[in-house]
Amino acid sequence: MVHRGASALSLPDDWPAHPDPILALNRMGSFDWDLDTGLMHMDAQAHAVFDMRPGEYDGNPATLSVRVPATESYRLDTMVSQALKDGSENYGAYFRIRCRDGSLRWTHTQGYIRRDETGRPRRIIGIVRDATEELSESAARREQAAEDEARRQQTNVVQITTAALAHARTVQDVIDVLKDSHGLTHLGATSLVMGLVEAGRIRLVAEGPAGSFVPGTLVTRIDEQYPMSEVVRTLAPRFIESPEDFAESYPLLWPHITDLKITSAAYLPLIAQARPIGAMGLLYNDRHGFSAEDRNVLVALGSSIAQSLQRAMFYEQEKDLAQGLQQAMLPRSIPSVPGADVAVRYRSASLGRDIGGDWYDLIPLPGGRVGAVIGDVQGHDTHAAAVMGQLRIVLRAYAAEGHTPATVMARASVFLHELDTDRFATCLYAEADLSTGVVQLVRAGHIDPLVRHTDGTCRRVSVEGGLPLGLSAEFGRLEYPVTSIELDPGHTLLLCTDGLVEQPGTDLDDGMHALRELICSGPDDVRELADRLIDVAEDRGGDDDVALLLLRRRGLTDQRSGGRLQQHVAPGDPEALSDARHMIRAAVRAWGAGERADEIELVADELITNSLMHTEGPAIVTLRVLTGSDRRLRAEVEDASSALPRRREAGESGVSGRGLLLVDRLTDVWGVEARGGGKCVWCEFVVPDRD
């Protein structure tokens, strides 16, 4: 019960040491609630009203939760918040508290809201008093008035229970409301049982109090001689008026509950959409018979519980479906990346169908490179998850084809735009060469990455970005700038979605600063660091998903690459071609190619010559040493032509056509890889180990 219109109240200057004598005379306690600090001071009489001993209350209103049931607290909080928002000067309400001995009693409060000159509420001063006698049945009342009051109380219990059930999302939430809201206790029930219909049987999901469970009733058949089975079969409530009626009607159950001193019981079918989904039983030890009004109230309660249960079942089914869809769209596993330690984490903040489109991906690329992706599709529903899955696949495909990072992002934006959806996506793509530590970053409306150094410090990497995917294609702004950084051995690159950064009441910069502090104080191991970050996100809660990817470049002692050189050769530039040949000759000798040095020089020169002769663009020559089970020298020649090299027969007098035959004979292994709009021809030679 809530009302407005409480009178203004002022507290004496020496309050609370000397309470207002008029209030004390009427056994009223007073309080002063400072809305700026959140602290609420109470005098001794107010402590007595809440049955709180000295030292049990610390000034924080949340401490009173041990006395104010959750449903009552929610109702009070809603009422006070509304009064603060709508400009009211006062409020008043009746609510229940649970005393130290477990009994419930009514309490009344009145509050006067004091505001500053701008209208902002600053304090609430008010009174609390015991209103049990005022609201309880009185022996002096007429019998009809007592019946009316009891009827009102029962109806109020149904309303309070129904209001609490409105916030229940899962079946367990419904059970918690029934067992913790005290509504059923006010109906006089001694014991509660509830079961759900599953595959032609009834599974017991709630019973109480402790010690009232009947062996053999955890799962029962609908055709058995039990009261819950009967109401499910008949779809009609069963009111048991006396112990004799109980014993005669249900001889299997009665001997097991005689210790509960049951005098009557009400079993209600839980019906939703004209079919039984379960049954509930209320057992009493101080009631004999049920009036027509009692039966109507209980049937209404059963109907409300059935609707809440069905809604909870739908929530759980949709949540399982949505999470299954989302998990199916994410990578099943992260591949092992030579030269790096990787950790990925995902935290869902979803309830029901409210899931996000956050995703991560790790893409092995040729030449010891790896692509790392983090992204977030707009929205929190199954559509967002579906778009996310498609976008992840095309990003992976474009990267694997060998396109540059900027091209990968531009093509993904065009794909999302042509998907004809109303969603856009933010994304960050990082392509790392783990042999050199060079990382190319492209950002599409996403938050910046961070890098943790070996000394534990952490910095935010400012990446010049473009529009989110989908929007850049719509507005014709597909140019994505590329930012290059060097990731030293032992450094860790961190990519995440904004769910890890954004917090209520703080801006993005504050969130990034807090994240940097957390990373600086975190463990060195990337998996342990990822666990810590996701645990913090879990503790903080929030209504957004979190995706996280950490990539740590390993130290020099465990790198796969032992060296790397690269040379750009333009067409028609004999000096650049001469420099490339000089680089190859110097490298193979410096790296200890031994007797295979001449073979490597010959094959590399052949690949460069073929590229310059058969394409119109430049060639990029890369030499690197690979260490593993054996030591290899790898040569790569990349050009802008998508035409694949093919072997030709030169003939006895031909002066050309033997290039690929030469490559095939002299190398241990060779091949061709697509690189965006061009290709890369590579070959490897096993060379001697060096001391």
Disulfide bonds with the S-S distance in Angstrom:
none
